[in-house]
């Protein structure tokens, strides 16, 4: 796993949204997209951890064609 800073995670966030399956993962990704527009917003430690996982999954599965990003319940 590559340790990315928040700016790097947010740079890839639209791709995460695009690859997120319907359900919890997509809802979470969209909620982060909305929250990031608030002045001074910072993700909680739990959100940040999930963001790292989702961006890492984006790169892990980039060439395998299944398009699945993690789903948490």
N, C-alpha and C positions, 0 to 999 in steps of 0.2 A: 504494500500500500504506500502510495506517495502522499506525503504530508503537504497538503495545499492550504494556502491561507484563504480567508473568506473572499477576498477579491477574485481569486482564481476559481473558487467554487461557483461564485455568482456569474462569472464569465461563461461557464459551461451550463448554467442552469436552464436555459431555453432548450438545450439538447436533452437534458434530463427530463424535462416536462414532455418533450416530444416522444421519448422512449418509455415513459412510465406507463404501466398497464392501468386500465380502468380500475377504480377502487381506491384503497387506502393510499397507495404510493402516489398516484396521480393527484389525489386531493391534498396530500402533504406538499407535493412539489408546487402546486398552484397556490397553496397558502403561504409558502415561503416567497413566491413571486410577488404576491400582494403585499406581504409584510415588509419586504425590502424597500418599498417606496416610501415608507414612513421615516421621517427625519429621526436620526439617532438610533434606528433599529439595529439591534444586535441579536443573533440567534442565541437561544439558551444552549447550555452545554449539550443537552440531549438532541436538540435540533441540529446543532453543528456536527455531532457524531453521525447522525442520519444523513446529513448532507454529504459528508465525506464518503460514506458508504455508497450513496447513490451515484456520485460522480465517479468513484472508483469502479463501480459496476458498469457504468457507461463505457469506460475504457477497457474493462475486462472483456466485455461482450461486443466490442466494436466490430470485430471481424467475423464473428460466428453466425450472424444472421438471425439469431432467435429474437433479438430485440427486447428481451425481458430484463427489467430492472427490478431490484429487490422489492418485495412486498411485505410489509409488516402489518400485523393486526392488533 
